[in-house]
Amino acid sequence: MLRNSNNIDFTQFTYIERHLMGATVLHEHPFGELPTQYIGTGLEKDYEPLHLKWVDEYYLHVGSDYPNDWIQKMRSVKTEIKEDVILELLGHINWRPRTMGAYFAMVADMPHLLEIIGSHLLKSEVCFVAKTYLIAIAYFNTPWGMNYLQRYLDHYLGQYHLVFDQREAMETLCYLDQINGTKYLIKYQERWAEFIIHQPHCQKEIGYRRVESEVQIIRKINKKRPLAMFKEWFWLS
């Protein structure tokens, strides 16, 4: 059963369990009032059927490569992707099912699930998955998604000891500025410059092409036209 919890005590898990879940960095944040959706850790025996059907053959391609047969498979299961499936995936404190939960929210066109995705982004409880949360914010392009994105940057650009997904968040903001004609990125340029002083290995330049490419893959799966502003993008049937 899906439950809400404002904060999960990750110290109840062993180091190996946290590693398998992706909860490798325990950190404090000011988002304790936001609920975390959870069912389990994705390590339980009864999780296996969910993993085999909705996670195992999909998650390694997300944010990596998108072969045509993978895209066709996504299209073929689209009608089976119900909200309760997505909630169950997001409800496991594990980067693999949470990645697919966020991705399927886009494939199923359920922008209202940004409330959960945005809360999970702000808490950043497990690694790897925030990149997919950010693509969901870019894809749905809603005011409340922008709110989650700016709250993330407001907090995590000041956490010099944490190298999470600050750069990907800046790229998402850059992308949204491009398609909306806004200039929110300017607000964070100085803070980004300060962040990379403390993390000099981070790439300084911020662009929107990676986010654009990811969004266009979702649009392709959903058989939507590519966004007209990106004239150089080619459409694959």
C-alpha positions in Angstrom: 0.0 0.0 0.0 1.3 3.5 -0.9 2.1 5.6 2.2 3.3 9.1 2.8 6.2 9.9 5.0 7.7 13.4 5.5 11.1 11.9 6.3 12.5 8.4 6.0 15.2 7.4 8.4 17.8 5.9 6.1 19.9 4.8 9.0 17.5 1.9 9.5 19.0 0.3 6.4 22.4 -1.3 6.2 25.2 0.3 4.1 24.7 -2.5 1.4 21.0 -1.9 1.3 21.5 1.9 0.9 24.0 1.3 -1.8 21.6 -1.0 -3.7 18.8 1.5 -3.3 21.1 4.4 -4.5 20.9 6.2 -1.1 24.6 6.5 -0.9 24.8 10.1 0.4 22.8 11.0 3.5 22.3 14.8 3.8 20.1 17.4 5.4 17.6 19.5 3.5 14.8 22.0 4.3 12.1 20.0 2.5 11.0 17.8 5.4 7.4 19.1 5.1 7.1 17.5 1.7 5.7 13.9 1.6 7.8 11.0 0.3 5.7 8.4 -1.5 6.9 5.0 -0.6 6.0 1.3 -0.6 9.4 -0.3 0.0 13.0 -0.3 -1.0 12.8 -2.3 -4.2 14.8 -5.0 -2.4 11.8 -7.0 -1.2 10.9 -10.4 -2.8 7.4 -9.2 -3.7 9.0 -6.3 -5.8 10.4 -8.7 -8.4 7.3 -9.0 -10.6 7.0 -5.2 -10.8 10.7 -5.0 -11.7 10.6 -7.6 -14.4 7.5 -6.1 -16.1 8.2 -2.4 -15.8 11.9 -1.8 -15.0 14.3 -4.4 -16.0 14.3 -4.0 -19.8 13.8 -0.3 -19.8 15.8 1.6 -17.2 19.3 1.2 -18.5 18.4 3.1 -21.7 16.9 6.1 -20.0 19.3 9.0 -20.4 21.6 6.9 -22.4 20.7 5.4 -25.8 17.2 4.9 -27.3 17.3 2.2 -30.0 14.3 2.1 -32.2 13.1 -1.3 -30.9 13.1 0.2 -27.4 11.0 3.1 -28.6 8.5 0.8 -30.3 8.3 -1.3 -27.1 7.5 1.9 -25.2 4.7 2.7 -27.6 3.3 -0.8 -27.4 3.0 -0.7 -23.6 1.7 2.9 -23.4 -1.9 1.8 -23.0 -1.0 -0.4 -20.1 0.7 2.3 -18.1 -1.8 3.2 -15.6 -1.4 5.8 -12.8 -1.4 3.1 -10.1 1.6 1.4 -11.9 3.5 4.7 -11.9 2.7 5.4 -8.3 3.9 2.0 -7.3 7.2 2.6 -9.2 7.7 6.0 -7.6 6.8 4.5 -4.2 10.0 2.4 -4.1 12.9 4.2 -2.5 15.2 2.9 -5.2 16.7 4.8 -8.2 15.7 2.1 -10.8 11.9 2.0 -10.3 11.8 5.7 -9.5 13.5 6.4 -12.8 10.9 4.4 -14.7 8.1 5.9 -12.7 9.1 9.4 -13.7 9.7 8.3 -17.3 6.3 6.5 -17.6 4.6 9.6 -16.2 5.8 11.4 -19.3 4.9 8.6 -21.7 1.4 8.4 -20.1 1.1 12.3 -20.2 0.3 12.7 -16.5 1.6 16.1 -15.5 -0.2 16.1 -12.2 2.4 13.5 -11.0 4.9 16.4 -11.0 3.7 17.0 -7.4 5.4 13.7 -6.4 8.3 13.9 -8.9 9.1 17.5 -7.7 9.0 16.5 -4.0 11.4 13.6 -4.7 13.7 15.9 -6.7 13.9 18.4 -3.8 14.6 15.7 -1.3 17.2 13.9 -3.6 17.0 10.7 -1.5 18.6 8.4 -4.1 21.2 9.0 -6.8 20.9 8.8 -10.6 17.1 9.5 -10.8 17.1 13.3 -10.5 18.1 13.6 -14.2 14.8 12.0 -15.2 12.9 14.1 -12.7 14.3 17.2 -14.4 13.5 15.9 -17.9 9.9 15.5 -16.7 9.9 19.1 -15.5 11.2 20.1 -19.0 8.7 18.0 -20.9 5.6 19.1 -19.0 6.7 22.7 -18.9 4.3 23.8 -16.2 4.5 26.7 -13.7 4.6 24.3 -10.7 7.4 22.3 -12.4 9.3 25.6 -12.7 8.7 26.2 -9.0 10.2 22.8 -8.0 13.2 23.5 -10.3 13.9 26.9 -8.9 13.5 25.6 -5.3 16.1 22.9 -6.2 18.6 25.5 -7.5 17.9 27.9 -4.6 19.0 25.2 -2.1 21.5 22.9 -3.9 23.6 25.6 -5.6 24.6 26.6 -2.1 25.5 23.1 -1.0 29.1 23.2 -2.2 29.9 19.8 -0.6 27.2 18.1 -2.6 27.6 17.3 -6.2 24.2 16.1 -7.2 22.4 17.3 -10.3 23.0 21.1 -10.1 24.4 21.2 -13.6 21.5 19.2 -15.1 19.1 21.5 -13.3 20.8 24.6 -14.8 20.5 22.9 -18.3 16.8 22.3 -17.7 16.3 26.0 -16.8 18.3 27.0 -19.9 16.0 24.8 -22.0 12.8 26.2 -20.5 14.1 29.7 -21.0 14.7 28.9 -24.7 11.2 27.5 -25.4 9.3 30.0 -23.2 11.3 33.1 -24.0 12.1 33.7 -20.4 15.3 34.7 -18.6 15.3 32.8 -15.4 18.8 31.5 -16.0 20.3 35.0 -15.4 19.1 34.8 -11.8 21.4 31.8 -11.1 24.5 32.6 -13.2 26.5 34.1 -10.3 25.5 31.3 -8.0 26.5 28.8 -10.6 29.9 30.5 -11.0 30.4 30.4 -7.3 29.4 26.7 -7.1 31.9 25.6 -9.7 34.7 27.5 -7.9 34.1 25.0 -5.1 33.6 22.1 -7.6 36.2 23.0 -10.3 35.8 19.6 -12.1 32.2 20.6 -13.1 31.8 21.8 -16.6 31.2 25.5 -16.6 29.3 25.9 -19.8 25.5 25.5 -19.6 23.4 24.5 -22.7 20.0 23.1 -23.5 20.8 20.6 -26.3 20.9 17.5 -24.1 17.6 18.4 -22.5 16.1 19.1 -25.9 17.2 15.7 -27.2 15.6 13.9 -24.2 12.4 15.8 -24.5 12.2 15.0 -28.3 12.6 11.3 -27.6 9.5 11.5 -25.3 7.6 13.4 -28.0 8.6 10.8 -30.5 7.4 7.9 -28.3 4.1 9.8 -27.9 4.0 10.6 -31.6 4.0 14.3 -31.1 5.6 16.7 -33.5 9.0 17.9 -32.5 9.0 21.5 -31.1 9.0 23.8 -34.1 11.8 26.1 -32.7 14.4 23.4 -33.1 14.5 23.5 -36.9 17.6 21.4 -37.2 16.0 18.4 -35.4 15.0 15.6 -37.8 11.9 13.6 -37.2 12.1 9.8 -37.3 8.9 7.9 -38.0 
